Amino acid sequence: MVDKVVKVLGAGVVVLLLCISFSKVCMSGSITEKHVLIFHGYTQDFPANALFDKGLKEEFEKHSQYHFSYSYEYLDMRRLTKDVQYFKDTAQYFARKYSAYRPDVIVSKQEPSIFLKEFCKGIFSDVPVVCAWDADRMPGYALPPEFGVVRMTNDIDKNVKLILDTRPSTKKIVVVVGNSKAETRYFDTLKVLKSRYSGVVAFEYLQKVTYEGMLSQVQSIDDDSAILYLRWTVDVDGARFIPAEVIKDICKVASVPVYTISDHIVGSGVLGGYVLSHEIVGKNVARFYVDSLAGRSISEILSQQQNQNLYVFDWRALKRWNIKESSLPQDSRVEFKVLSIWQLYGMYIAIGVLLFLAETALIVGLLVNRRRRIHFESQLLQMTANLEGLVCERTNELQSANQELSFVAEKLQEVNLQLDAHSRTDALTGLYNRRHMDEIIHDEHIKYGANGRSYSVVLIDVDHFKRINDSLGHGAKDYMLKLLSEHMQDIVRPSDTLARWGGEEFLLLLPEQNINGALAMAERLRKAVAESKFEYEGEMLHVTLTLGVATVNNNDTVNDVFKRADTALYDGKRTGRNKVVAC
């Protein structure tokens, strides 16, 4: 008998494991793999890197339709900024390293982004780059089109107000900032603040001094002062330092509280401040990429970014400088609290008391139940007689519930079909989107392999479209895209498929069409648009198209056809626009 039970249990376990494995396989089939390559400008022990990576991963993991894998590169640019050959050799190393394991997206901050632009041309040319860039250090040149920028901001003004609110007796604010080019950018803001707070508080800058001289001056600061630490990487002699280590030395010798603008050094002895959260920056970078995959516009993406600055304080420093939490801004976050015995073990004490009371109640209950048992036994026969009627009633209720569940399931299926249709359609133009077009073209390529009937693609780009956006705004741009989509849709054949490929680019699939037929159709589209006039808010607009045409050849892949169409489009753009070019 025992052997039979063991065999039955064993068979049940096997079936359960098979079901779990099957469900995992089914789930994995609907998940898209994404390889994320993360570039950091400094070494892996730089505190801000860990916070940035934490926020990035937390945001990515919220999107269960993707599975993200990560690779990390640390360029150590603080020490090797002037070694051009090092960066050239490093770029070649990356070209070899990631040739077989291409990233789907590159994530970086400001300095690595410059490295990618200057030294990695052609290595990651087809990979989107999402970078976090200081808002007041934006480059004076145009970044490549594959670069998306999440701007990081520091609000020094709010920190000045915070110092005056938490220490009203402050007469002077001593600003500690290094001597690098990146750090001197703060002085435009500081000049404005000095003028704004004239007569309220004085400012003193510790910048053009040696590291030892800076610490010596910090040690002698008066009690009616406060320190605002911005960043220190280079002193007047050119010696380089790690900002997170610098702040520890400052806090050791300072006799007044130290405020800061960056979250990764809170916990090193500083009081805190209105800080840039590198964790939130990481989340915004991840959200930027995921939103771009969903086809959202840059303006929409940036409008939904989370505020990257927040008030953060060290509880231990608040106690040291006798600053009450009630004087802090309402939305402040206080960290490193030293908990009391009750805060640490209060839950266990409460559970112990509850268990004691529960045991006491259990004993009393047992005594009471003993007396009631006889009474309940006398009622059991009557309850049994009523049970059959109750079972019938519940059965009817279950049948009604099952019918309602079936109705809900049908409605859910209808909703899922509608959602699938929306996910394949471009919200602005009403055309199919890139995802749907990819599937259709791959299906057409499979048919070509089976029956040999060729197909052609036409890559369409609106000439000088940025001028419309610059002169008339986003509204005109969206209006023109919608009108052009409707105009071209009226011209193509019912068997053709027109989709918005991205931005002002469209893609036309011509099934069972050779190069001559594709060129004829492309010329019809070009001529029809060139001869049309479009009106927007009283302005007459004239646009032209450049079209690249390619027809599938033997041994071609879908990407081969795309590349030839893209090459033809580029040649048309380069040689004057408003033309049809085949490749």
N, C-alpha and C positions, 0 to 999 in steps of 0.2 A: 504493500500500500504506500509506504514512504517513497519507494523508487518511482512509482507512478506519479506521485505529487511532484517530485523533483523534476521528472521529465516534462510534465505539463508546464511548470514554472520556467524551465529552461527554454522551451519552445516559445513561451510568451515573451521572454526577454529578447530572443533573437528577432521575433516579429517587430517588437518595439524599436530595436536598434535599426532594423531595415527601414522602418517608417521614418525615423529621424533622419537617416542618411538620405533617403529619397527626397524629403522635404528640403534638406539643405541644398541638394543638387538643383531642385526646382527654383529655389530662391536665388542661388548663385547665377542661374541663367538669365535673370532679369536685372542683374547688377552690372553697371559699367565700370571697368577698371580704369583708374586714373593714376598716373605716375607723377608725383610732385617732386621737383628738384628745388631745394631750398639753398640759396646762397646767403652766407653771412660774411660781413666784411671783417669781422674780428674772430678770435679763437672761440672754441666751444665753451670756455669757462666765463665768457662775458655774460653777466647776469641778465641783461636785456634780451639776449638771444633765447634763453630758456622761457621767459615770459611770452615772447613773440610766438615761439613754437607751440606753447601750451594753448594760447588763444586760437592759433591757426588750426590745430588739430581738433579742438573742441567744436569749432564751427563746422569743419569738414564732416565730422562724425555725425552731425545732425541730419545730414542728407543721405538717407539709407539707399537711395537709388544708385549711389556710387560707392566703390571701394577704393580708398586712397592708399597708395604706398608712397614711401618717402625716401629720398636720398638727400644727403647733406654735404655741403662744401663750405669750408672756412678759409678765406683768402688771406687773413692776417694782414690787412691793408694798413693797419696802424704803423707797423714797423717797415713795410716794404713799399710804401706809396711811390717812391721815386725809382724803383727798380723796374723799368719798362720791359727788360728782357725776361724777368720773372713772370710778368703777366702774359707775355707772348707765349712762353713755354707752357704756362699753366693752361692757356686757351687750347693749345694743341693737345695737351694731355686730356682735356675734357672732350675734345673732338673724338679722340680714340676711345675714351672710357664710355661715352654715351652713344656711340655709333650704333650699337646693337640694342641698347635699352633706352630708347628715346623718351624724354619726359613729355607729358601732355601739357604741362604748365611749369613755368619757372617763377619762383617767388623770391623776392630779394628786397633789401633796403637800398638806400640811396647810393652808397659807394659801390656795392657790387653791380648795381644797375649801370653805372658808368663803365665799369669793367666789361660788362656784357656788350654795351654799345660799341666801345672802342676796340676791343680785342677779340670778340667772338662773332664777328660778322661772317655769315655763311655757315656757322656751326649750329646755331639754334634759330635759323632764320624763319622756320615754319612753326616755331613754338611761341605761344603767347607768354608775355612777361607781365606779372603784376608786381609792382614795386611800391614800397612805402617811402615817401619823399618829404623832407622838411619843406613846409609851405614857403618859407622865406629863403629857401636855397634852390628854387626851381631853376633849371638850366635856361640859358638865354638862347638855346637852339631847339629845334623841333625834334622830339623823340621819334624813333621808328614807329610805324603804325601798329606793330604788335605789342607795344608797351601800354599798359594801363597803370595809372598813377592814383594811389591813395595818399592824400596829403596829410602830414602830421603837423600839428600846431602846438605852440607853447604860448600860454597867456601870462606874461610876466606881470601885467597890470593887476590881475586878480591876486597874484601872490603879494604884491605890494599892499593891496587893500586888506588881505588876510593878515599880514604882519601888523598893520595898524589896528585891526579889530581885535586880535588876540593879545597884543602887547601895546596898549594905548600910550604907554610912556616912551615909546621908541622915538628917538630924536634923529637917528642916523641909520641908514641901511647900507651895509658893506656888501658889495656885489663881488663875488669871487668867480672869475672867468679866465680861461686860458688864453694863449696868444696865437692859436692856430687860425687859419683863414676861416674855418667853419665857425669858430667861436667869436670872431670879431663881428659876425653878422648880428649879434645881439645889440650892438651899440646904437644902431639907428632907433631901435625900440627904447633903449635906455635913455637916449637923449630926449625923446618925447616925454617919457615918464618924469625925468628930472625937471622939465619945464612945467609939467602938469601939477606936480606936487611941490612946487616951489613955495616956501613958507610953511609947509606942513612937515616935511621930513627931508633931511639932506641925504645925498648919495655919495658913496666913496667906492672907487673901483680898484680891486686888486688884480691887475692883469700884467702889466709890463714889469714884472719882477721875477726873480728866481723862485724856485719852489721853496727853498729854505726861508727866503725873505717873506714869501706869502704866509708861511706858517708862523713866522715870528710876529708879523703884523696882526694875524688872527688872534694870537695869544694876548696881545695888548689892547684889544678892542674894549671900549668903555661899556659899562653895564647898561647904559640907556640906548644901546645899539642892538641890531639884529643882523644876522648874516643870511644873504640869499645866494645859494650856490647854484650856478648855472651849469658849468662844465669846465674841466681842466684836463687837457691832454698834452699841451705843449707850454713850457715856460719861456721866458724871454731869451734864454740861452739855447733854445731849440731842443732841450731835453724832453723826452716823451714819457707820459704817465698814463696809468689806467684810472679813469674817473672814479670807479667804484672804490679803489684803494685810496685815492686822494681824499675822498670825503671822510673816510675812517680817521685819517691823520688829522683832518680839520676838527672833527668832533672831539678828538682826544684833548686838544689844546684850547678849544673855544670856551669862553666863560659866558657866552650868550647863546640863545637858541639858533639853530641853523635850519633854514627853510630850503626847499628844493623844487625843481620843476619836472623831475623824472621819477617814476614809481620804483624803478629797480634798485635804487639806493635807499629807499625807506627800510629801516631796520639796521642801518649802519651807524645810527646815532643821531640822525637828523630828526627834527620835529615832524616834518612832513610838508605839505603844501598842496597847491592846485597843480597836479602832476599829469604828465603824459603817460597813459597806460599802454605799455608795449603789448600787453595781453589783448586789449581791445583793438589795437592796431592790427595784430595778427588775425583777430576775428573779422575785421573789416576787409582785410586783404582776401581771406578765404571767401567771404560773402561776395566780394567783387567778382571773383572768378566764377562761382556757382551761378550768380545772377546773369553773368555774361553768357554762360552755357544755356540759360533759359531764354536767351534772346532779348533781354532787357536793354534799353538804351543806356548810354553812359550817364546822361543826366538823371535818369530814373534811379540808376544804381547808386550814384553819389548822394541823391536826396534821401536815401534810406540807410545811409551809413550811421553807425552808432557813434555818439559823442565820445571822443578818445581821451578827454580830460576829466578828471574827477578829484575830489578832495580826499586825500589819504594822510593819516597821521599815525605815529608810533605812540602807543599808550604809555610806554615807559618814559619817553621824552616829555610827554604832557605832564606826567607826575613830577619829573625832575625840575621842570621850569614852572611848576605850579599853575598850569593853564587848565581851566575847567572845560570839560567836554561840552557844556552848555554854551560856551562862547564860540564854538566851532560852527561853520555853516550847516544848515539843516540836513543836507544830503551827504555828510562826511562819513568816511569809513575809517574806523579806528582798529588798528591791528596790534598784535603782540600783547594782548591783555594778559595780566597775571591773575589767574582765577583763584577764588577762595575755595575753602574745603567744601562748602555747600555747592558751589558752581562746578567743582570737579566731581564730587561724589554724591551730589544731591539726588540724582536719579536712583542710585543704588540704595541710598538711605530710604527714599520714598518707597521703593520696591520692597525693601525689607519690612517696613511698617505695614505695607499693604498685605504682604504675605502673612504676617502675624495676625492681622485683623481677619484675613480670609480664613486662616486655620481656626480661629476662635469662632467665626461665624459658621464654619463647617461643622464643628462639634455641636454647636447649638442646633444647627439644622438637622443633624443626624438624630438628635434626641426628639426634636419635634416631628421629624418624618416617621420615626418609629411609632409614634402615637397615631399618625395619620394613615399609616399603611393599612391597618385593619379597616379603616373607613373606605379607603380607595379600593381595596379588594372586593368590598361589597358592591361597589359601583362598576366593577370591571365587566360583569356580565351584561349590564345595560349598555355600556359603551361598545361591546362587541356586536350587539344587535344593531346598533346604529352605524357601525363601521362600513358595512356593505353599501348602504345608501350613500355614504360620504365618498367611497371609492368611485361609484358610478358618476357622481357629480364632478369629481376632479377629472375623471377621464374625458368627460364632455368639454370641460374647460381646456384641457390639453389639446384636444382636437381643434378647437377654435383658435388657440394660440398658434398651432402649426399652420393653419390656413393663413393667418395674419403674417407669419414669418415667410411663407411662400410668396405672398404679395410683395413684401419688403424686398425679398431677394430679386424679384423681377424688376422692381424699380431701381435697385442698385446696379443691375446689369445695364439698364438704359442709361443711367448716369455715367457708368464707366465708358460706354460707347461714345457718349457726348464728349467726355474728357479726352478720350483718345483723338477724336476729330479736332478738338481745340489744340492739342499738342502738336498737330501736324500742319497747322495753319498759321500764317503770319498775321498777327493781330492788326497791323496797320493797313496792309494792302489787300488782305483777304486771299492772297495767293498761298500755295503750299509753301512750307518753310524748308529750310535746308535738310532737316532730319528726314522729312517725307521724300524729298527729291533724291537723297542718297539711296533710300530703299528702292525707289522706282528705277533708278539708273542701274543699280546692281541687278534687279530683276531683268531689265532689258538686256544687260550684258550676258546673263545666263541664257536668255532666249537666242541671242546671237551665237553663243557657243553651240547651241543645239541645232538651230536651223540655218545658220549662216547669213541671216538677214541683217544687214548692217544698220547702224543707227548713227545719228549725229547729235552733237551738243553745240549750243551757241551761248557763249559767255558775254553778257551785255553789261556795259558800264555807262552811266550818265556822265557826259563830259562837263567838266568845270562845275560840278554840282555844289561844291563848297561855297561858290560865289552866291548862290541863292540863299544858303543858310546864313552867310555872313551879312548879306544885305537886307534880307527880309525876315530872318529868324527861323527857329525850328518849325513854327507853324507852316510856313511856306514850303519848307523841305518836305514835311510829312504830306502836305496837300499835293505836291508835285509827284511824290512817289506813288500816291494812291491813284492819281489821274493817269500817270504813265502805265501803271499796272493794268487799269481798266482798258486803256487804249490798245496796249499790246495784246491783251487777252482777246479782244475783238478780232484781231488780225490772224492769230495763229489758228491752226486746224483743231477740230475737236479732239483728234487723236494725240495732239501734242500736249506737253506738260510744261507750264511756265511757273517758276518758283522764284521767290526772293532769296537770293544767295547770301546776302549780307550787305548792310549799308545801302549804297546806291547801286549794287550789283544784282543782276538777275541771271537766271540760268534757264535755257530753253532746251528741252529734250525732244528730238524729232525721230520717232520710231520708224524703222524701215525706210530711212531716207539717206541717199548717198550725198556726196559732197556738193554736187551741182544743185540738187534740190535744197540742201541746207543753205548754200550761198544765196539762192534766189529768195528763200524765206527771210534770211537775215537782211538782205537788201530791201525787201518790202517793209520790214520793221524800221530800218534806219530812215528810209525815205518818208514813211508815214509820219514819224515823229519829227523829222527835220522840217516838214512842210506844215506842221500843226502849230497853232498858237494857243497858249494856255493863259488864263486870266486868274490872278490872285489879288483880291482887295483892290481892284482897279488897275493893277500892274499887269501888263502883257509880258509874258515870259516865253522865251524861245530856248529850247534845249535840243541837243543832238546826242546821238548815241555812237559809241564805238563798240564793234561786235567782233569777237574772236570765234572762228568756226573750226571744228575738228570732227572727223568721221573715224569710227573705229576701224583699225587695221588688224591683220592677222597677228596673233600673239600679243595683242594689246591687253593691258589691264584697264580698269576704269580710271585709275590714277593717270595712266599714260594719256588717255583721251583728254582728261581734265588739264594736264600740263600743257598739251599742245594748244588747247583752246585758250589757256591763260597766256601762253607765249604769243599767240596771234593777237590777243587783246592788247598785250603790252606793246607789240610792234605797231598796232594801230594808234595807240596813245602816243607813242614816241614819234610817229611820222605825221602827226597833224590832227588826229581825232576825226570824228564824224565819217567813219568808213568801216567797211567790212573786210576783215583779213582772215585768210584760212591758213592752217598749218597742218 
